[in-house]
């Protein structure tokens, strides 16, 4: 049918044009200069309606802007991967996005974030907790606005402590003493459970011992990991399992939900976890309802409680076509009003200090209001673009300590050497 | 009419293949020769430096050893169990069809879901495994048990796949062979080793290719189960590559690891295909 080679090639050519034509996207007509900004975020906890109402409110007040929310998978690793791939490809498909606090310096260093000093000038920053602001500053400029906050807290069995005449522990030694005393008299209970699987959560846990013993990983950009303070703190973490025996070996595989489940079935006296677990314990039908207390994490004598900072920030994509509109949206989402709504509806903890004295919030959520001290004292994980690499080094080292594969001193030396190597990568 | 019209007709398919597989492979090879750190905007051609570093990298060798251990152990167990199950299910009995479908259930569950399920079953406090055994073993937390627990889960999950393929292989063995062997007074074991197994060889080789390649690239099952812990004792090459590429954004070195996995898998495939070809000839 096709007679010549020339004709064959022609047909092929026409065919491919037809195929490529199909790839052309049609651009929708623009109505009265209205701008659409895309907001990428992980799945929100609880009822999505509250969030939608909030966006509607923003659109009402800013008739020139339309906001399109787009949800990413709930695993934060997957979100990180999504942002990396898209931002590396200079995608302008989204304008505003939610970031885990530990990604901010990394993305800022990569040049993927817009400086948002405009909406957060120095005098406005004091309204927020110190730690999340610090964590968003890179080379003197601020690259994201704190949206909601998280920090490690100590859950304890109020009923059991009262029964044996104890008050919540102020130091780690107190915690060991109370846990051993109560488990001696109430066999079958675990003393103290926390998260020890090889993952980011283990780093958060280990840092709480180190920070509450005067230790750290980096100081002014230098490594201070291999120190006596850190060694003693990590030895204590190992001793909780093998010497004091208040922590069961199962923590070496535990994540937040594992420990929450065990504590929720009334099988543990103390638990380190994030504030999210509270609402689950207080639900109707919960075995431990009304029996749970929450306090600041203990510290070593002479030092302060040092909960690890968590939480999410809002940033603007460097390649966004509508940065001004994006700024307005972030300003709104991190405002007193929006944070109050999100706290009352889906339980996101506000990053603005003043909200913890808001009478509506105190009345509706006395628990949230009590977290003020934990957030005030929270300490960020090392604020450096290298953080993800450092965490990758620390996770197996900490895991080795609590599984007794390496002694704390060996882990500190090995971790130190690897971090040193990473810090030289840039040269 | 040109003499080779088929080339022209193949062209679109070849173009698609080139775009979606060959180009990315070459790009990863190219990347693996670079020092490329996304966050620092560093992209420098460094030749074979990454490969030199790889050979001295303890974490790489640890991952390599874990991957090899996992592959050898899980594939051999799956093969033995798969053949046993297939032979049993090949016999005529009531409810054979139902039984065959039931056996396939583990294979039908998505890996991430079954890994999550096993994570709970392995839990040393409230997991069903310790309850049934009356033991108190920290399955996923002990350096000795963790990798074997992962193997066990993989065996549970993919044995049905092996059994399914072997069953198909059994179907095509002519029944006359069995009948005449029986007439000659051969024992069951003799029939199995002298008739069934030799005739199954091509199917077994295909099973081995599929399973070895899958096992060597194992990622999701172990990633969900242990995250590579405790202390990297279950970190496989794919998990290491993922951590380097997407967690720490070291695209150069991460690609080097991926390329190494690619070549390992390539060598395994070539060996198997050779065996298979010899078998068929």
Interface residues (C-beta under 8 A of the other chain):
Chain A: X2 X3 X5 X8 X12 X77 X80 X81 X84 X88 X106 X107 X109 X110 X111 X196 X197 X198 X199 X248 X249 X250 X251 X252 X253 X258 X261 X262 X265 X267 X385 X388 X389 X391 X392 X395 X396 X397 X399 X400 X402 X403 X405 X406 X425 X426
Chain B: X1 X2 X5 X8 X11 X12 X37 X38 X39 X40 X41 X42 X122 X123 X124 X125 X126 X138 X139 X140 X141 X142 X143 X226 X227 X228 X229 X230 X231 X232 X233 X235 X243 X246 X247 X248 X249 X250
